[in-house]
Amino acid sequence: MTTALLIDGRPAGIRLGVADRWHQRARGLLGVRRLDDPAGLWITPCNSVHMLGMRMALDVAFVDRSGHILKLVPHLKPWRFAACMRAHATVELRAGLVQELGLRPDQRLTLA
């Protein structure tokens, strides 16, 4: 399933996959070579990510239950980890999108 990303209620112009089942969350973006459309993955529930086996860097946003950004990790490289214990969901994005979209903590990310 893919859906549109909203930033503070406005369309961001990108689509995300959604991983809300155990097997989807476990697989994540492993094996994905390019992130064009969809440009990332919304993983819920999730408060940490690993980049084991990944071939590309990702931008990561950790959000609370209402979608407010708690923490941003731009260009998380393969074989690294990131976590935010207060997060309810993790948004994995194509590397560079955090900067392109001007994302910052306290903005609200939601799905349309």
Backbone torsions as a table, in degrees:
resi	resn	phi	psi	omega
1	MET	NA	135.2	174.0
2	THR	-123.8	153.2	-177.5
3	THR	-152.5	162.7	-177.8
4	ALA	-80.5	142.7	176.1
5	LEU	-90.8	134.8	174.6
6	LEU	-114.0	138.4	174.8
7	ILE	-114.8	117.5	-175.3
8	ASP	49.5	40.0	176.1
9	GLY	83.7	-3.0	-179.4
10	ARG	-106.9	140.8	179.2
11	PRO	-59.2	134.3	179.7
12	ALA	-90.6	-11.0	-179.9
13	GLY	81.2	15.8	176.3
14	ILE	-133.4	158.5	177.8
15	ARG	-115.8	148.6	179.5
16	LEU	-124.7	148.2	167.2
17	GLY	-79.1	162.0	178.7
18	VAL	-124.2	128.6	176.0
19	ALA	-118.4	100.4	-178.0
20	ASP	-124.0	11.3	175.5
21	ARG	-120.0	153.8	-173.7
22	TRP	-52.4	-49.7	-176.2
23	HIS	-67.0	-32.5	176.8
24	GLN	-68.7	-43.1	179.7
25	ARG	-65.4	-39.9	-179.0
26	ALA	-64.5	-38.5	-179.9
27	ARG	-78.0	-40.5	-179.7
28	GLY	54.4	-129.4	-179.5
29	LEU	-104.5	15.2	177.4
30	LEU	-58.0	134.1	178.7
31	GLY	87.4	-10.4	178.1
32	VAL	-78.3	128.8	-178.4
33	ARG	-94.9	-29.6	-178.5
34	ARG	-141.1	147.1	176.9
35	LEU	-119.9	83.5	176.8
36	ASP	-102.6	-64.1	177.3
37	ASP	-145.8	105.6	7.6
38	PRO	-75.1	158.1	-177.1
39	ALA	-94.3	8.8	179.4
40	GLY	170.7	-165.6	-174.8
41	LEU	-144.0	130.5	174.9
42	TRP	-96.1	117.3	-175.7
43	ILE	-112.6	121.9	-178.5
44	THR	-144.0	137.7	-9.9
45	PRO	-75.2	148.7	-178.7
46	CYS	-168.9	128.5	176.6
47	ASN	-126.0	8.7	175.6
48	SER	-154.7	153.2	178.3
49	VAL	-135.7	153.2	172.2
50	HIS	-125.0	153.8	-179.2
51	MET	-112.5	24.6	179.7
52	LEU	-65.0	125.8	179.0
53	GLY	82.5	-2.7	-179.8
54	MET	-75.9	152.6	-178.6
55	ARG	-105.8	-7.2	-176.1
56	MET	-143.0	156.9	174.7
57	ALA	-75.2	156.6	176.9
58	LEU	-133.1	154.4	165.5
59	ASP	-92.8	139.0	-176.8
60	VAL	-127.0	132.6	173.9
61	ALA	-119.4	127.6	174.6
62	PHE	-99.8	128.8	-176.8
63	VAL	-125.3	154.4	177.0
64	ASP	-84.6	-174.8	-176.8
65	ARG	-59.6	-29.1	-180.0
66	SER	-91.9	0.2	176.9
67	GLY	94.8	0.2	179.3
68	HIS	-70.9	133.0	-179.2
69	ILE	-69.0	124.6	177.7
70	LEU	-97.2	-36.2	-174.6
71	LYS	-155.3	141.3	175.9
72	LEU	-119.6	137.1	176.8
73	VAL	-128.4	93.4	179.6
74	PRO	-76.9	145.5	175.0
75	HIS	52.3	50.3	173.9
76	LEU	-69.7	119.1	-172.9
77	LYS	-83.7	157.9	175.3
78	PRO	-54.6	146.9	178.2
79	TRP	71.8	20.9	177.1
80	ARG	-115.5	170.8	178.7
81	PHE	-128.5	155.5	172.2
82	ALA	-150.1	148.1	-178.9
83	ALA	-151.8	157.2	172.3
84	CYS	-148.4	103.4	-171.4
85	MET	-61.5	-24.3	179.5
86	ARG	-84.6	-7.2	-175.5
87	ALA	-74.2	148.1	173.5
88	HIS	-103.0	-29.8	-178.5
89	ALA	-141.4	159.1	177.6
90	THR	-125.3	135.9	177.7
91	VAL	-113.5	112.2	177.0
92	GLU	-94.8	126.9	-175.3
93	LEU	-124.9	156.6	172.5
94	ARG	-53.6	135.7	-179.2
95	ALA	-54.7	132.4	-179.8
96	GLY	100.8	-15.9	-177.2
97	LEU	-70.0	-31.2	177.7
98	VAL	-57.1	-45.7	179.2
99	GLN	-71.3	-45.3	-179.5
100	GLU	-58.0	-40.1	-178.0
101	LEU	-86.3	-7.9	-179.4
102	GLY	67.1	33.2	-177.9
103	LEU	-68.4	144.9	177.8
104	ARG	-150.4	157.7	178.5
105	PRO	-55.6	148.3	-179.8
106	ASP	82.0	-12.0	170.9
107	GLN	-68.4	158.3	-177.8
108	ARG	-110.7	122.8	175.5
109	LEU	-102.9	132.2	176.5
110	THR	-140.5	170.0	178.0
111	LEU	-112.0	140.2	-179.9
112	ALA	-87.6	NA	NA
